[in-house]
Amino acid sequence: MSCIRFNTTAQREQLAQAVSRADGDGPVAAFLSPAITESKIARIRVMALDPNPKIRESAALSYHAPLEVYEALAVDPNEGVRTCLARNAQAPCDVLRTLARDSSDTVRGFVAINYSVPEDAMALLSEDKSPTVQKLVAWKSALTEDAELISA
């Protein structure tokens, strides 16, 4: 079976009309995520309590979890769950501060490269006992300096 998709004549006409209406700067189509509803938030809460750590990891990666879910997942017994939360750019600053003191080098390393981590947590991580975490802090600092030079 071929992976090539062939548009019908009607589909090609719809695309042509969409392009002709576009102002030239925006996308032809918008691929929007579904709306965040109370039902979705409730599912995230249930996922955060699941006995399977892979399901809790999914909740930890969610950008829409309530604060109490992030706080509970920050002290989850499973390192993978805490690592996923440390990777989440939407994790609240206080949760990232908690994770910056985690027993796992992996968790602390992901906190170090999270662009949402507060400065006081970065200062703590810059003095981390783990050489890997210290290297990640230095790497992120170099990236930030390069980005500032480019934008100046």
N, C-alpha and C positions, 0 to 999 in steps of 0.2 A: 504494500500500500504506500502511496506517495505522501510525503509531508507537504507537498506544494498545495497551496490553497488557491483556487480560482474564484474570483468574484463574479457574480452574475452581472448582467447589464444594469439591472436596477441598483445594485450595490455600487457599481462604478459611477453611476449618475449621482447617487447620494453623496459619495465622496467628492465628486467634482463640485456639487453645490455647496458643500461644507467649506471647501477650499476657497471658492469664490466669495463666500460670506466672511471669511476670516480677514482680519486686518493685516495679516502678514507677520505679526510679531508673536501671536499666541499659537498654541497647539491647535491642530485640526479637531482633535477629540480630547476630552477630559476623562481620565480614568480615575474616578473618585471612589474612595472606600465607602462602604455602607455607613450610615449615620450611627453614632454612638448612642445607644439606647439603654434604658434601665435594665433591659433584658440582657444585653451584652455585658454590662457591669456585673450583673448577678452571675453570669457564666464565669467571668474571671474570678469572682470570689469563690465559687465552687471549685474551679480548677486549682486555685491556690491551696485548697485543703485536700486535694486528691492524694491517695497513698502512693501513686506512681510519681517519682521525681521528674520524669520527663514531662508530665502534664503540668507540674508545678513550675518547671522551667519555662513552659509556654506562657504561663501567667506572669512570670517574672520579666519576660520580654515585652509584655503588653505596654503600650504607651498610655493606656486608659484605665489602669488599675487604681482603685482608691488608695489613699495614703495608708490606711491600716493594713492593706494587703502588702504593699511594699515593705512596711515595717516588719510584718510577720515573716516575709520571705527573706529579709536581711539576716535573720537569725535561724533560718532553716538548717536542719542538721546535714542536708545534702550540699556538698561543695558545688556541684553542677548548678543547682538552683541559685545559690549565691553568686556564682560566676555570671550566670545569665542576667541577674539583676544588676551586677556591676557593669555590664556591657550596655545597659539600657540608658540611653541619653535622656529619657524622661524621668528617670529615678530622682526623687527629691534630694536636695542637698544634704539634709540630715541623714537620710538613708545611706548616701554615699560616704558621709563621715563615719557612720557605723562600719561600713564595709572596708574603709581604709584601715581599720584596726582588726580586720579579720585574721584568723589564724592561718589561712591559706595564702601562699605566695601568688597563686593563680588569680584568686579573687582580688587581692591588692593590686596585682599587675593590671587587671582590666579596669579597676578604678582609676589607676594612674593614666590610662589612655582615654578615659571617658571625658569628652569635652565639657560636660556639665559639672564636673567635680569642683567644689569650692576651693579657693586658694589655701585656706588653712589645712584642708585635707591633703592638698598637693605638698605643702610644706612638711607635713608629717611623713608623707610617702617619700619625699626626697631624702629623708634620714632613715629609711627603712633598712632593716638588717639584711634583706635579700638583695644581692647584687643584681638580680634580674629586674626587680621592681625599681631599683635605682637607675638602671639603664633605660627602662621604659619612661621614667620621669624625665631623664635627660633627652631622650629621643623626642618626646612630646614637646619639651621646652624648645628644642631646636626647630621643630616644625612650626611652632607658634612664632618664633623669632623670624623664620623665613617668610611666613605669611605676612607679618607686619612690615618687613622690608619690601615685599612685592607690592603691598597696598599703599605704601608711602610715596 
